[in-house]
Amino acid sequence: MRIMFTQEHPLSEFHTKPLKVNIFNRMKKSIQFGAGNIGRGFIGALLRQSGYEVLFADINAQMINAIQERGYYTVFVTDHEPESFEIDNVTALDTSNPLLVEKVAESDIITTAVGFSVLPKIAPVIARGIEERAARNNETFLNIIACENGVRATSELKKEVLALLSDRAQQYSDKWIGYVDCSVDRIVPPVKMDHVADVSVERFYEWNIDNTQIKGELLLEGVNRVDNLSAYIERKLFTLNTGHAIIAYLGYMKGHDTIEQSIADPDILRYVLAAMKESGAALAQKFGMDIDEHIAYCEKIIKRFRNYYLNDKVNRIGRDPLRKLAAGDRLISPLTTAYGYGLPIDNLLLGIGAALHFQYPGDPESSRMQEMIREVGLSAAIEKITGIEASSPLNMKIVKAYKEVATFSPLLVNKIEIISTSGIEARLVTDLLKKAKEYNYDILLKYI
């Protein structure tokens, strides 16, 4: 079967249109869990532009207060042709606020952008809201959509919610609650704004939802309703997320500060394009995807990465390498898929090798990874992180790539040599020794 993808949305074109609100009926209500950049700049904005009241649920008191005080925020489209538009009729609550259960009981749609690992933490309040809906015999549909970087995130949230429901509420859920999987794609970098709730986004976006899982009528503009969501999820994960991560990790190795600087490096561009082609070949085998269409998709992604105005930092995209190197995520999944089909994987391996070197002081997960490598050794650490057995040929290929990619960077050292300590303060020597241990350097002290 040949998979053809529908057109992505290059721009939120409908934001200038009047909101379609029926004055004879109540305005439809939505809850967006997560008032971060994706929540405000992408999902919450589309909900409001589709005519919903938007309630943001978050734990950030500063953000909650900012949204409550103004009742609106501004989205800035950061591009060669910049523009901005206001998102009004919004409010916010802390996720611990008891009123949130009541809001769940009244909502028509619930969306999330909290991070895949946080979904179990918001499941209890959603479950309590569904219990309340069942107790009231609320015969209106509620669709829940988890907009996370993960495969079938809503299905995972559904498991967490159902485990907390009574038998009666489970029966109610089966009839009236739609758990709709999706894939989302929009780069929303952290940009400091004059007002804390304002947000900067790229022009491009894509939001694909599984049409087969919707309950009732879902009035939502700007989405692609698809019947083959798995292909869309893996295309995004294997292409955009894979490419973005590899650019960041190779950029880190070569001392670049931003994604735009990294992609301007001819060597990095060559490796990333080759890695995306390797992952695309795996997609073509798995889904019967049109390879020429995929190449055009890759070119569009590279153009997005080159957006100077986003000023997206290498360390932001590279953070949390333990999650990004997990078996089902953006680096290992395309690697094992391509490897399983006997396809080339050399450039995917280089990206993974670079990821294993990543360490940034502001990212605890990268420090944990380096500590793991020090404690158990590289091969064993790769097995723990990726699930690829230490004795396997594929693990050995990753080890080889790790060593090869270390030669890419003139900044990467593995030895600190202190020629004399007689004129150096003891505190400085102590700091050097501490840093050396943190970054796996060898220390050679030569007293003169």
PEKA-V110007 format. One record per pair of residues at least 12 apart in sequence whose ideal C-beta (glycine too) atoms are under 6 Angstrom apart, sorted by the first residue. I is the first residue (numbers start at 1). J is the second residue. If there is no record, write none. Layout:
# PEKA-V110007
I,J
I,J
This chain:
# PEKA-V110007
1,288
2,288
2,290
3,231
3,287
3,288
3,289
6,224
8,206
9,205
9,222
10,204
11,203
14,49
14,221
15,49
15,85
19,51
20,51
21,51
27,53
28,52
28,108
29,53
29,106
29,107
29,108
30,47
30,52
30,54
30,109
31,55
31,57
31,103
31,107
31,110
32,44
32,54
32,56
32,111
33,57
33,112
33,114
33,122
34,112
34,113
34,114
35,56
35,58
35,63
37,188
37,199
38,113
38,188
39,113
40,199
41,75
41,188
41,199
41,201
42,186
43,111
43,113
43,147
45,75
45,87
46,222
48,87
50,220
50,221
53,89
54,90
55,91
55,103
56,92
57,93
57,95
57,100
59,95
64,92
64,94
66,196
66,197
67,90
67,92
67,197
68,91
68,92
72,86
72,88
73,87
73,197
73,198
74,86
74,198
75,199
76,200
77,203
78,200
78,309
78,310
79,203
100,125
101,128
101,129
104,126
104,129
105,129
105,132
105,133
109,143
110,144
111,145
111,147
112,146
113,147
116,148
116,150
116,153
119,157
120,160
123,160
123,161
126,161
127,161
127,164
127,165
130,169
130,173
131,169
134,168
134,169
134,172
141,176
141,215
141,216
142,177
143,178
143,180
143,214
143,215
143,218
144,179
145,180
145,182
147,182
147,184
151,233
152,181
154,179
154,180
154,181
155,181
158,179
178,213
178,214
178,215
180,209
180,210
180,213
180,214
181,210
181,229
182,208
182,209
183,208
183,232
183,233
183,236
184,207
185,206
185,236
186,205
187,202
188,201
189,310
189,312
204,304
207,223
208,224
208,226
208,232
209,223
209,225
210,229
211,225
211,227
212,227
231,287
237,330
238,279
238,283
238,334
239,276
240,301
241,330
242,279
242,330
242,334
243,272
243,276
243,301
244,317
245,324
245,330
246,272
246,275
246,351
247,259
247,262
247,263
247,272
248,314
248,317
248,318
249,318
249,354
249,355
249,358
250,268
250,354
251,314
252,314
252,318
252,358
253,354
253,408
253,409
254,409
255,411
256,314
258,311
258,313
259,305
259,312
260,306
260,308
263,305
263,306
271,347
271,350
274,347
275,347
275,348
275,351
276,298
278,338
278,344
278,345
278,347
278,348
279,334
280,294
281,343
282,334
282,337
282,338
285,341
315,360
318,358
319,363
320,365
321,355
321,358
321,366
321,369
322,365
322,369
325,355
325,385
325,386
327,386
327,387
331,352
332,386
335,348
339,394
349,397
349,401
350,401
350,405
352,398
353,401
353,402
353,405
354,405
356,402
374,440
378,399
379,395
379,399
382,395
382,398
414,441
415,442
416,436
416,441
416,443
417,444
418,445
419,446
420,448
